[in-house]
């Protein structure tokens, strides 16, 4: 009888363990939802699973955005290599944009308030991996890797950045800044964009991804709200930096070439 009781007890314990494992598996799998189509994989990841800098942001989801707007964003994203022979390149080719834009558009419009969209695009040179979310009315594009090359950076004093590339903000875009006791550090793999970019990509027109009519109607709408594209805080900071540069040139601490180069960098930071 004792052996029978022990067997029954062990059986019950096994059943309980199986039930607990099943519950844990179901609970973990319910936190993420994955969609896959050809070379594109999309995952809805919970907001709390990201690092503190992203976790503290207040998300504004879903993102109501059209397919044309998504195409324009994808076509505008470009970067440069940081090696001696590094070139300026676009993150996505027109063919890649044509393939991934419809699914990304649907995913952004259906995204829940507590989720962040992570995507992975397989390219001939390697995977391009990033996340998309909206906060303060702006769309955030963070890239973990571009064409197989991962972005690595450090905030430790005295340690050089070791990434092989950085993004290049265009009109209507800027780098995210990390505010800390060490100062404001620009995150060069993190672009913050207006939902409606001021310019429509010529690449999209050439590839037939959107029509001239859609470009014209978007330009008219943006013309009316042009004065609101840049926040007053950004304007103030830009003017201060520009005055500082002019003073350096006037005092002959930098030459004209250096002044022009620094001014161009400022314009890229404050589009």
SETITI-952310 format. One record per residue (C-alpha): residue number from 0; residue in three letters; z, x, y. Coordinates in steps of 0.05 Angstrom, whole numbers, plus 5000, padded with zeros to 4 digits. Layout:
N
+------+------+------+------+------+
| resi | resn |   zz |   xx |   yy |
+------+------+------+------+------+
|  NUM |  ALA |    Z |    X |    Y |
...
+------+------+------+------+------+
end
This chain:
271
+------+------+------+------+------+
| resi | resn |   zz |   xx |   yy |
+------+------+------+------+------+
|    0 |  UNK | 5000 | 5000 | 5000 |
|    1 |  UNK | 5017 | 5057 | 5046 |
|    2 |  UNK | 4947 | 5087 | 5037 |
|    3 |  UNK | 4915 | 5020 | 5051 |
|    4 |  UNK | 4954 | 5013 | 5115 |
|    5 |  UNK | 4935 | 5083 | 5137 |
|    6 |  UNK | 4861 | 5068 | 5123 |
|    7 |  UNK | 4865 | 5003 | 5163 |
|    8 |  UNK | 4899 | 5039 | 5220 |
|    9 |  UNK | 4847 | 5094 | 5222 |
|   10 |  UNK | 4791 | 5042 | 5221 |
|   11 |  UNK | 4822 | 5006 | 5280 |
|   12 |  UNK | 4829 | 5072 | 5318 |
|   13 |  UNK | 4756 | 5088 | 5305 |
|   14 |  UNK | 4734 | 5020 | 5329 |
|   15 |  UNK | 4775 | 5028 | 5393 |
|   16 |  UNK | 4746 | 5097 | 5406 |
|   17 |  UNK | 4675 | 5070 | 5396 |
|   18 |  UNK | 4689 | 5013 | 5444 |
|   19 |  UNK | 4718 | 5060 | 5497 |
|   20 |  UNK | 4658 | 5107 | 5491 |
|   21 |  UNK | 4611 | 5048 | 5497 |
|   22 |  UNK | 4646 | 5024 | 5560 |
|   23 |  UNK | 4644 | 5093 | 5591 |
|   24 |  UNK | 4570 | 5100 | 5575 |
|   25 |  UNK | 4553 | 5032 | 5604 |
|   26 |  UNK | 4595 | 5047 | 5666 |
|   27 |  UNK | 4561 | 5114 | 5678 |
|   28 |  UNK | 4491 | 5088 | 5666 |
|   29 |  UNK | 4502 | 5030 | 5714 |
|   30 |  UNK | 4515 | 5077 | 5773 |
|   31 |  UNK | 4443 | 5102 | 5772 |
|   32 |  UNK | 4377 | 5067 | 5763 |
|   33 |  UNK | 4315 | 5108 | 5747 |
|   34 |  UNK | 4242 | 5090 | 5756 |
|   35 |  UNK | 4184 | 5132 | 5732 |
|   36 |  UNK | 4109 | 5128 | 5744 |
|   37 |  UNK | 4062 | 5185 | 5725 |
|   38 |  UNK | 4085 | 5247 | 5763 |
|   39 |  UNK | 4138 | 5211 | 5805 |
|   40 |  UNK | 4210 | 5199 | 5784 |
|   41 |  UNK | 4256 | 5158 | 5829 |
|   42 |  UNK | 4331 | 5152 | 5820 |
|   43 |  UNK | 4381 | 5109 | 5858 |
|   44 |  UNK | 4443 | 5152 | 5863 |
|   45 |  UNK | 4511 | 5127 | 5888 |
|   46 |  UNK | 4530 | 5149 | 5958 |
|   47 |  UNK | 4598 | 5176 | 5934 |
|   48 |  UNK | 4564 | 5226 | 5886 |
|   49 |  UNK | 4537 | 5269 | 5942 |
|   50 |  UNK | 4571 | 5326 | 5981 |
|   51 |  UNK | 4621 | 5310 | 6036 |
|   52 |  UNK | 4572 | 5320 | 6093 |
|   53 |  UNK | 4528 | 5263 | 6066 |
|   54 |  UNK | 4585 | 5222 | 6038 |
|   55 |  UNK | 4617 | 5213 | 6107 |
|   56 |  UNK | 4553 | 5183 | 6137 |
|   57 |  UNK | 4547 | 5108 | 6144 |
|   58 |  UNK | 4484 | 5085 | 6109 |
|   59 |  UNK | 4437 | 5030 | 6135 |
|   60 |  UNK | 4401 | 5003 | 6074 |
|   61 |  UNK | 4354 | 4975 | 6053 |
|   62 |  UNK | 4301 | 5009 | 6097 |
|   63 |  UNK | 4250 | 4959 | 6122 |
|   64 |  UNK | 4188 | 5002 | 6126 |
|   65 |  UNK | 4114 | 4991 | 6113 |
|   66 |  UNK | 4069 | 5029 | 6066 |
|   67 |  UNK | 4030 | 5056 | 6125 |
|   68 |  UNK | 4094 | 5083 | 6157 |
|   69 |  UNK | 4115 | 5116 | 6092 |
|   70 |  UNK | 4046 | 5148 | 6084 |
|   71 |  UNK | 4050 | 5174 | 6156 |
|   72 |  UNK | 4119 | 5205 | 6142 |
|   73 |  UNK | 4097 | 5238 | 6077 |
|   74 |  UNK | 4035 | 5267 | 6110 |
|   75 |  UNK | 4074 | 5294 | 6169 |
|   76 |  UNK | 4125 | 5334 | 6129 |
|   77 |  UNK | 4108 | 5407 | 6129 |
|   78 |  UNK | 4142 | 5474 | 6120 |
|   79 |  UNK | 4131 | 5549 | 6125 |
|   80 |  UNK | 4146 | 5608 | 6080 |
|   81 |  UNK | 4197 | 5658 | 6106 |
|   82 |  UNK | 4165 | 5719 | 6073 |
|   83 |  UNK | 4119 | 5767 | 6112 |
|   84 |  UNK | 4058 | 5731 | 6084 |
|   85 |  UNK | 4089 | 5661 | 6090 |
|   86 |  UNK | 4042 | 5606 | 6113 |
|   87 |  UNK | 4051 | 5538 | 6144 |
|   88 |  UNK | 4036 | 5485 | 6092 |
|   89 |  UNK | 4043 | 5410 | 6082 |
|   90 |  UNK | 4095 | 5387 | 6031 |
|   91 |  UNK | 4049 | 5335 | 6001 |
|   92 |  UNK | 3974 | 5333 | 5991 |
|   93 |  UNK | 3935 | 5269 | 6010 |
|   94 |  UNK | 3925 | 5255 | 5935 |
|   95 |  UNK | 3999 | 5262 | 5922 |
|   96 |  UNK | 4015 | 5216 | 5981 |
|   97 |  UNK | 3966 | 5164 | 5956 |
|   98 |  UNK | 3999 | 5165 | 5887 |
|   99 |  UNK | 4073 | 5164 | 5907 |
|  100 |  UNK | 4074 | 5123 | 5973 |
|  101 |  UNK | 4070 | 5053 | 5941 |
|  102 |  UNK | 4130 | 5064 | 5895 |
|  103 |  UNK | 4172 | 5099 | 5948 |
|  104 |  UNK | 4158 | 5042 | 5997 |
|  105 |  UNK | 4182 | 4990 | 5947 |
|  106 |  UNK | 4243 | 5032 | 5930 |
|  107 |  UNK | 4264 | 5040 | 6003 |
|  108 |  UNK | 4256 | 4965 | 6017 |
|  109 |  UNK | 4298 | 4947 | 5956 |
|  110 |  UNK | 4351 | 5001 | 5963 |
|  111 |  UNK | 4423 | 4976 | 5960 |
|  112 |  UNK | 4473 | 4992 | 6015 |
|  113 |  UNK | 4513 | 5041 | 5973 |
|  114 |  UNK | 4454 | 5079 | 5943 |
|  115 |  UNK | 4412 | 5139 | 5963 |
|  116 |  UNK | 4341 | 5149 | 5939 |
|  117 |  UNK | 4327 | 5214 | 5901 |
|  118 |  UNK | 4256 | 5230 | 5880 |
|  119 |  UNK | 4220 | 5285 | 5841 |
|  120 |  UNK | 4145 | 5297 | 5844 |
|  121 |  UNK | 4112 | 5342 | 5792 |
|  122 |  UNK | 4059 | 5386 | 5824 |
|  123 |  UNK | 4016 | 5442 | 5793 |
|  124 |  UNK | 4062 | 5494 | 5825 |
|  125 |  UNK | 4127 | 5461 | 5806 |
|  126 |  UNK | 4172 | 5402 | 5824 |
|  127 |  UNK | 4184 | 5377 | 5895 |
|  128 |  UNK | 4254 | 5345 | 5897 |
|  129 |  UNK | 4288 | 5309 | 5954 |
|  130 |  UNK | 4329 | 5250 | 5977 |
|  131 |  UNK | 4317 | 5196 | 6029 |
|  132 |  UNK | 4366 | 5152 | 6067 |
|  133 |  UNK | 4376 | 5120 | 6135 |
|  134 |  UNK | 4434 | 5128 | 6183 |
|  135 |  UNK | 4439 | 5112 | 6258 |
|  136 |  UNK | 4370 | 5081 | 6256 |
|  137 |  UNK | 4337 | 5146 | 6233 |
|  138 |  UNK | 4306 | 5165 | 6166 |
|  139 |  UNK | 4334 | 5228 | 6135 |
|  140 |  UNK | 4291 | 5273 | 6091 |
|  141 |  UNK | 4328 | 5327 | 6053 |
|  142 |  UNK | 4290 | 5373 | 6007 |
|  143 |  UNK | 4323 | 5410 | 5949 |
|  144 |  UNK | 4259 | 5443 | 5925 |
|  145 |  UNK | 4186 | 5445 | 5947 |
|  146 |  UNK | 4132 | 5461 | 5895 |
|  147 |  UNK | 4183 | 5494 | 5849 |
|  148 |  UNK | 4218 | 5535 | 5903 |
|  149 |  UNK | 4291 | 5514 | 5913 |
|  150 |  UNK | 4324 | 5515 | 5980 |
|  151 |  UNK | 4387 | 5558 | 5983 |
|  152 |  UNK | 4431 | 5568 | 6043 |
|  153 |  UNK | 4502 | 5591 | 6059 |
|  154 |  UNK | 4549 | 5578 | 6117 |
|  155 |  UNK | 4592 | 5639 | 6104 |
|  156 |  UNK | 4595 | 5686 | 6164 |
|  157 |  UNK | 4556 | 5751 | 6155 |
|  158 |  UNK | 4516 | 5726 | 6096 |
|  159 |  UNK | 4441 | 5720 | 6106 |
|  160 |  UNK | 4402 | 5658 | 6087 |
|  161 |  UNK | 4364 | 5671 | 6023 |
|  162 |  UNK | 4316 | 5612 | 6022 |
|  163 |  UNK | 4242 | 5627 | 6017 |
|  164 |  UNK | 4221 | 5568 | 6062 |
|  165 |  UNK | 4243 | 5522 | 6118 |
|  166 |  UNK | 4217 | 5455 | 6143 |
|  167 |  UNK | 4180 | 5449 | 6209 |
|  168 |  UNK | 4198 | 5388 | 6253 |
|  169 |  UNK | 4141 | 5353 | 6287 |
|  170 |  UNK | 4139 | 5302 | 6343 |
|  171 |  UNK | 4192 | 5249 | 6330 |
|  172 |  UNK | 4230 | 5295 | 6282 |
|  173 |  UNK | 4288 | 5344 | 6288 |
|  174 |  UNK | 4334 | 5385 | 6244 |
|  175 |  UNK | 4402 | 5357 | 6224 |
|  176 |  UNK | 4459 | 5395 | 6255 |
|  177 |  UNK | 4524 | 5410 | 6219 |
|  178 |  UNK | 4581 | 5409 | 6269 |
|  179 |  UNK | 4638 | 5457 | 6250 |
|  180 |  UNK | 4687 | 5505 | 6282 |
|  181 |  UNK | 4633 | 5559 | 6274 |
|  182 |  UNK | 4585 | 5520 | 6318 |
|  183 |  UNK | 4525 | 5475 | 6307 |
|  184 |  UNK | 4484 | 5500 | 6249 |
|  185 |  UNK | 4415 | 5471 | 6238 |
|  186 |  UNK | 4400 | 5448 | 6167 |
|  187 |  UNK | 4329 | 5473 | 6158 |
|  188 |  UNK | 4317 | 5433 | 6095 |
|  189 |  UNK | 4341 | 5368 | 6129 |
|  190 |  UNK | 4294 | 5330 | 6176 |
|  191 |  UNK | 4315 | 5269 | 6216 |
|  192 |  UNK | 4257 | 5224 | 6236 |
|  193 |  UNK | 4243 | 5162 | 6276 |
|  194 |  UNK | 4221 | 5105 | 6231 |
|  195 |  UNK | 4158 | 5099 | 6274 |
|  196 |  UNK | 4132 | 5168 | 6286 |
|  197 |  UNK | 4098 | 5177 | 6354 |
|  198 |  UNK | 4034 | 5203 | 6323 |
|  199 |  UNK | 3993 | 5181 | 6263 |
|  200 |  UNK | 3969 | 5237 | 6218 |
|  201 |  UNK | 3896 | 5257 | 6224 |
|  202 |  UNK | 3899 | 5277 | 6151 |
|  203 |  UNK | 3911 | 5204 | 6134 |
|  204 |  UNK | 3851 | 5181 | 6174 |
|  205 |  UNK | 3806 | 5233 | 6143 |
|  206 |  UNK | 3830 | 5215 | 6073 |
|  207 |  UNK | 3823 | 5140 | 6088 |
|  208 |  UNK | 3897 | 5127 | 6074 |
|  209 |  UNK | 3901 | 5082 | 6136 |
|  210 |  UNK | 3852 | 5055 | 6186 |
|  211 |  UNK | 3840 | 5072 | 6258 |
|  212 |  UNK | 3861 | 5001 | 6276 |
|  213 |  UNK | 3931 | 5011 | 6246 |
|  214 |  UNK | 3935 | 5077 | 6284 |
|  215 |  UNK | 3916 | 5044 | 6349 |
|  216 |  UNK | 3965 | 4985 | 6342 |
|  217 |  UNK | 4021 | 5032 | 6325 |
|  218 |  UNK | 4006 | 5077 | 6385 |
|  219 |  UNK | 4008 | 5017 | 6432 |
|  220 |  UNK | 4076 | 4996 | 6407 |
|  221 |  UNK | 4103 | 5066 | 6412 |
|  222 |  UNK | 4076 | 5074 | 6483 |
|  223 |  UNK | 4120 | 5016 | 6506 |
|  224 |  UNK | 4182 | 5047 | 6476 |
|  225 |  UNK | 4166 | 5120 | 6491 |
|  226 |  UNK | 4225 | 5127 | 6538 |
|  227 |  UNK | 4274 | 5111 | 6482 |
|  228 |  UNK | 4247 | 5161 | 6431 |
|  229 |  UNK | 4296 | 5214 | 6453 |
|  230 |  UNK | 4370 | 5201 | 6461 |
|  231 |  UNK | 4404 | 5219 | 6527 |
|  232 |  UNK | 4447 | 5270 | 6491 |
|  233 |  UNK | 4386 | 5307 | 6464 |
|  234 |  UNK | 4354 | 5306 | 6533 |
|  235 |  UNK | 4416 | 5337 | 6565 |
|  236 |  UNK | 4421 | 5391 | 6512 |
|  237 |  UNK | 4347 | 5406 | 6518 |
|  238 |  UNK | 4350 | 5413 | 6594 |
|  239 |  UNK | 4411 | 5459 | 6589 |
|  240 |  UNK | 4376 | 5504 | 6539 |
|  241 |  UNK | 4313 | 5506 | 6580 |
|  242 |  UNK | 4351 | 5525 | 6643 |
|  243 |  UNK | 4387 | 5580 | 6605 |
|  244 |  UNK | 4320 | 5608 | 6581 |
|  245 |  UNK | 4292 | 5607 | 6652 |
|  246 |  UNK | 4353 | 5644 | 6678 |
|  247 |  UNK | 4344 | 5697 | 6625 |
|  248 |  UNK | 4271 | 5706 | 6645 |
|  249 |  UNK | 4287 | 5706 | 6720 |
|  250 |  UNK | 4339 | 5761 | 6708 |
|  251 |  UNK | 4287 | 5799 | 6668 |
|  252 |  UNK | 4331 | 5798 | 6606 |
|  253 |  UNK | 4272 | 5771 | 6567 |
|  254 |  UNK | 4197 | 5779 | 6580 |
|  255 |  UNK | 4146 | 5723 | 6588 |
|  256 |  UNK | 4124 | 5726 | 6515 |
|  257 |  UNK | 4195 | 5719 | 6490 |
|  258 |  UNK | 4206 | 5661 | 6539 |
|  259 |  UNK | 4145 | 5624 | 6514 |
|  260 |  UNK | 4164 | 5634 | 6442 |
|  261 |  UNK | 4236 | 5609 | 6453 |
|  262 |  UNK | 4210 | 5550 | 6494 |
|  263 |  UNK | 4164 | 5531 | 6436 |
|  264 |  UNK | 4223 | 5533 | 6388 |
|  265 |  UNK | 4262 | 5488 | 6434 |
|  266 |  UNK | 4205 | 5438 | 6437 |
|  267 |  UNK | 4204 | 5437 | 6361 |
|  268 |  UNK | 4279 | 5424 | 6358 |
|  269 |  UNK | 4278 | 5369 | 6411 |
|  270 |  UNK | 4211 | 5333 | 6398 |
+------+------+------+------+------+
end
